[in-house]
Amino acid sequence: MPIQGPGPGGAPGEVTQTFSDFREVDGLTYPFSVVGTFNGEQNMSLSLEEVEVDPEIEETAFTKPESGGTAAE
């Protein structure tokens, strides 16, 4: 179902996201593919290789980086 919303440049238009390639993971169903369009033209696509349900995450992943750096460094 399309909605009216901001596009990549911020201008309003028709935004649609189409979900597909549904797979079951730990009893839950997830879309492994998403395609987005703006005013009928594709502007993004996303494909997942893997979905983990409730994985353990190290506490350091939530540590604010020091000035000038990023958490991914």
ABEGO torsion letter per residue (X at the ends): XBBBBBBAAGBBBBBBBBBBGBBBBGGBBBBABBBBBBGGBBABBBBBABBBBGBBBBAAAABBBBBGBBAAX
